[in-house]
Amino acid sequence: MALCPFAVHELLPENNQQNRITPTTVICHRAVSNAKDLYGYWNTPGVSLESHFYISEDGTIYQYMDTSIRADANVQANAFAVSIETWDGGNTPDSAGWNDVQVYQLKRLIKWICDVHGIKKAPAQTWNGGGIGGHNWFPIPWADGPRGCPGTARNAQLRNDIIPAVASGNIEDDVNDQQNAYLTEIWQATSSGVNKAELSVLHRHVNFLGDLITSKTDELSDQIAELEERIETGDIDYERLAALVVTKILTNLDVDLVPRS
């Protein structure tokens, strides 16, 4: 069994029905979907395809097939490829890439797959030569035209960020030593099964929210300073301002300054 330890395991019936494979390649896809989880879609009668993994918008990794079992999402490469579908918001433009959490989870997952199966941590050079790539890197003829999966921006992320990070093993390069020590301390004190890598993702979200709060706080401080200055210079009708705030405070805090008439 080759099950990713940091994925949510939802194995499809095909996991016990299809042939074993020896993976040599990792192929990244975009799922034209806004779904959090693709299990219900893959398990629908009449759907004959499935992927090994799916990474949702929030970075949750779902595993539907053991990576040593064939998943039929890779056309001719099914016999040797591990497939990773990714949330794309329902067919977003090629100019849109994976979000930060998806990129981080792709790095973790691809590194794990390569380590477990001995797959070379380098861009695939041919469709059957092994390595890491995107679904349309080596296109084949289709009746309805070329495939756009995973997309121009995502292919650039694969080549310029994800694959180099996997190759170097440095997938947490935005976490400094102090943060890493803090995460380790929390991780060791946690008994709920949360692991260090998951805490790193949480840390990213917290940092983003902290930056957002700081920027809004700075903006509000500037507005307050301007308001105080204008009150001191007599440029503001204090009573009119107070009445305006009372009427708008529940619906809109962006109150226009009221010059003294």
C-alpha positions as CSV (number, residue, x, y, z in Angstrom):
1,M,0.0,0.0,0.0
2,A,1.2,3.5,-0.9
3,L,-1.0,5.9,0.9
4,C,0.1,9.5,1.6
5,P,0.2,10.1,5.4
6,F,-1.0,13.7,5.1
7,A,-3.9,13.1,2.7
8,V,-7.6,12.3,3.4
9,H,-8.1,8.7,2.2
10,E,-11.2,8.1,0.2
11,L,-10.4,5.0,-1.8
12,L,-12.6,4.3,-4.8
13,P,-13.9,0.8,-5.6
14,E,-11.4,0.8,-8.5
15,N,-8.6,0.7,-6.0
16,N,-9.4,-3.0,-5.5
17,Q,-10.1,-3.8,-9.1
18,Q,-7.4,-2.3,-11.3
19,N,-3.9,-3.4,-12.1
20,R,-0.8,-2.6,-10.1
21,I,1.7,-0.2,-11.7
22,T,5.3,0.9,-11.1
23,P,5.2,4.7,-11.2
24,T,7.9,6.6,-13.0
25,T,6.0,9.9,-13.6
26,V,3.9,12.5,-11.7
27,I,1.3,14.3,-13.9
28,C,-0.5,17.5,-12.6
29,H,-4.0,18.3,-13.9
30,R,-6.6,21.0,-13.4
31,A,-10.1,19.7,-12.6
32,V,-12.7,21.9,-14.2
33,S,-14.5,22.0,-11.0
34,N,-15.4,24.1,-8.0
35,A,-15.9,21.1,-5.8
36,K,-14.1,20.6,-2.5
37,D,-13.9,16.9,-3.0
38,L,-14.1,14.8,-6.3
39,Y,-15.0,11.4,-4.7
40,G,-18.7,11.7,-5.6
41,Y,-17.9,12.6,-9.2
42,W,-15.4,9.7,-9.7
43,N,-17.8,7.3,-8.0
44,T,-20.7,8.3,-10.3
45,P,-22.1,5.5,-12.5
46,G,-20.9,6.0,-16.1
47,V,-17.7,7.9,-15.1
48,S,-14.8,5.7,-16.2
49,L,-12.0,8.0,-15.1
50,E,-10.3,8.6,-11.8
51,S,-7.2,10.3,-10.4
52,H,-4.9,9.3,-7.6
53,F,-5.2,12.7,-5.8
54,Y,-7.1,15.9,-5.7
55,I,-6.0,19.2,-4.1
56,S,-8.9,21.4,-3.1
57,E,-8.9,25.2,-3.0
58,D,-8.0,25.3,0.7
59,G,-5.1,22.8,0.2
60,T,-6.8,19.7,1.4
61,I,-5.3,16.6,-0.3
62,Y,-7.7,13.8,-1.1
63,Q,-6.4,10.4,-2.1
64,Y,-8.7,8.1,-4.2
65,M,-6.3,5.5,-5.4
66,D,-3.2,3.8,-4.0
67,T,-0.3,5.2,-6.0
68,S,0.7,1.6,-6.8
69,I,-2.6,1.0,-8.5
70,R,-3.5,2.3,-12.0
71,A,-5.7,5.5,-12.2
72,D,-7.2,6.3,-15.6
73,A,-6.6,10.0,-15.9
74,N,-3.4,10.0,-18.0
75,V,-4.4,8.4,-21.3
76,Q,-1.3,6.5,-22.6
77,A,0.6,7.2,-19.4
78,N,-1.9,5.3,-17.1
79,A,0.5,2.4,-16.8
80,F,3.2,4.4,-15.1
81,A,1.9,7.8,-14.0
82,V,0.6,9.1,-10.6
83,S,-2.1,11.8,-11.3
84,I,-2.9,14.9,-9.2
85,E,-6.1,16.8,-10.0
86,T,-6.4,20.3,-8.6
87,W,-9.3,22.7,-7.9
88,D,-9.5,25.4,-10.6
89,G,-12.7,27.2,-9.6
90,G,-14.7,25.8,-12.5
91,N,-12.5,26.4,-15.6
92,T,-10.5,29.6,-14.7
93,P,-8.4,31.2,-17.4
94,D,-5.0,29.8,-18.2
95,S,-3.5,33.0,-16.8
96,A,-4.7,32.0,-13.3
97,G,-2.3,29.8,-11.4
98,W,-2.6,27.6,-8.3
99,N,-3.0,29.6,-5.0
100,D,-0.2,29.6,-2.4
101,V,-1.6,26.8,-0.3
102,Q,-2.1,24.6,-3.4
103,V,1.5,25.3,-4.5
104,Y,2.8,24.3,-1.1
105,Q,0.7,21.1,-1.0
106,L,1.8,20.2,-4.5
107,K,5.4,20.5,-3.4
108,R,4.8,18.3,-0.4
109,L,2.8,15.7,-2.3
110,I,5.1,15.5,-5.3
111,K,8.1,15.1,-3.1
112,W,6.4,12.3,-1.1
113,I,5.4,10.5,-4.3
114,C,8.9,10.8,-5.8
115,D,10.5,9.6,-2.5
116,V,8.2,6.6,-2.2
117,H,8.5,5.4,-5.8
118,G,12.0,6.6,-6.7
119,I,10.8,9.0,-9.4
120,K,13.4,11.5,-10.6
121,K,12.8,15.0,-9.3
122,A,13.1,16.7,-12.6
123,P,10.9,18.0,-15.4
124,A,9.8,15.2,-17.7
125,Q,11.6,15.4,-21.0
126,T,9.4,12.9,-23.0
127,W,5.9,11.6,-22.5
128,N,7.2,8.2,-21.2
129,G,10.7,9.1,-19.9
130,G,9.8,9.7,-16.3
131,G,9.9,12.8,-14.1
132,I,7.3,15.5,-13.2
133,G,5.1,17.3,-15.6
134,G,1.7,18.7,-16.7
135,H,-1.0,16.9,-18.6
136,N,-0.5,18.9,-21.8
137,W,3.3,18.9,-21.9
138,F,3.4,16.2,-24.5
139,P,0.0,16.6,-26.3
140,I,-1.6,13.9,-28.4
141,P,-4.2,14.4,-31.1
142,W,-7.7,15.0,-29.8
143,A,-10.9,15.1,-31.9
144,D,-11.9,18.4,-30.3
145,G,-8.5,20.1,-30.3
146,P,-5.6,20.4,-27.9
147,R,-6.0,20.2,-24.1
148,G,-5.3,23.2,-21.9
149,C,-4.7,21.2,-18.7
150,P,-3.2,22.3,-16.4
151,G,-2.8,25.8,-18.0
152,T,-0.1,28.2,-19.0
153,A,0.3,29.8,-15.6
154,R,0.3,26.5,-13.8
155,N,2.9,25.0,-16.1
156,A,5.1,28.0,-15.3
157,Q,4.6,27.4,-11.6
158,L,5.6,23.7,-12.2
159,R,8.8,24.5,-14.1
160,N,9.9,27.6,-12.1
161,D,8.9,26.9,-8.6
162,I,7.4,23.5,-7.7
163,I,9.8,21.2,-9.5
164,P,12.9,23.1,-8.4
165,A,11.6,23.1,-4.8
166,V,11.0,19.3,-4.9
167,A,14.4,18.7,-6.4
168,S,16.2,20.7,-3.7
169,G,14.0,19.4,-0.9
170,N,13.5,23.0,0.3
171,I,9.7,23.1,0.3
172,E,9.4,25.3,3.4
173,D,11.8,28.0,2.4
174,D,9.4,30.7,3.6
175,V,9.5,29.5,7.2
176,N,12.5,30.9,9.0
177,D,14.4,29.2,11.9
178,Q,12.5,31.0,14.6
179,Q,9.1,30.1,13.1
180,N,10.2,26.6,12.5
181,A,11.2,26.2,16.1
182,Y,7.9,27.6,17.2
183,L,6.0,25.2,15.0
184,T,8.1,22.3,16.3
185,E,7.3,23.3,19.9
186,I,3.5,23.4,19.1
187,W,3.7,20.2,17.1
188,Q,5.4,18.3,20.0
189,A,2.8,19.6,22.5
190,T,-0.1,18.6,20.3
191,S,-1.8,15.3,20.8
192,S,-4.6,15.7,18.2
193,G,-2.6,14.3,15.3
194,V,-1.8,17.7,13.7
195,N,1.6,17.4,12.1
196,K,4.3,20.0,11.5
197,A,3.6,20.5,7.8
198,E,-0.1,21.1,8.5
199,L,0.9,23.7,11.1
200,S,3.1,25.4,8.5
201,V,0.1,25.8,6.2
202,L,-1.9,27.2,9.1
203,H,1.0,29.6,9.8
204,R,0.8,30.9,6.2
205,H,-2.9,31.7,6.7
206,V,-2.2,33.4,10.0
207,N,0.6,35.5,8.5
208,F,-1.7,36.5,5.6
209,L,-4.5,37.6,8.0
210,G,-1.9,39.4,10.2
211,D,-0.6,41.4,7.2
212,L,-4.2,42.3,6.2
213,I,-5.1,43.4,9.7
214,T,-1.9,45.4,9.9
215,S,-2.5,47.2,6.6
216,K,-6.1,48.0,7.6
217,T,-5.0,49.2,11.1
218,D,-2.4,51.5,9.5
219,E,-5.0,52.9,7.1
220,L,-7.4,53.5,10.0
221,S,-4.7,55.2,12.1
222,D,-3.9,57.6,9.2
223,Q,-7.6,58.5,8.9
224,I,-7.9,59.0,12.7
225,A,-4.8,61.2,12.7
226,E,-6.2,63.3,9.8
227,L,-9.5,63.6,11.6
228,E,-7.9,64.7,14.9
229,E,-5.9,67.4,13.1
230,R,-8.9,68.7,11.3
231,I,-10.9,68.9,14.5
232,E,-8.0,70.7,16.2
233,T,-7.8,73.3,13.5
234,G,-11.5,73.9,13.5
235,D,-12.0,72.5,10.0
236,I,-14.6,69.9,11.2
237,D,-18.1,70.6,12.5
238,Y,-17.9,68.2,15.4
239,E,-21.7,68.1,16.0
240,R,-22.4,67.4,12.3
241,L,-19.7,64.7,12.3
242,A,-21.2,63.0,15.4
243,A,-24.7,63.0,13.9
244,L,-23.3,61.5,10.7
245,V,-21.4,58.8,12.5
246,V,-24.5,57.8,14.5
247,T,-26.5,57.3,11.3
248,K,-23.8,55.4,9.4
249,I,-21.9,53.4,12.0
250,L,-23.8,50.2,11.6
251,T,-23.5,50.1,7.8
252,N,-20.5,52.0,6.7
253,L,-17.4,53.0,8.7
254,D,-15.8,54.9,5.7
255,V,-17.3,58.2,6.9
256,D,-16.6,61.2,4.8
257,L,-15.0,64.2,6.7
258,V,-17.5,67.0,7.0
259,P,-15.9,70.5,6.5
260,R,-17.2,73.3,8.7
261,S,-19.6,75.4,6.7
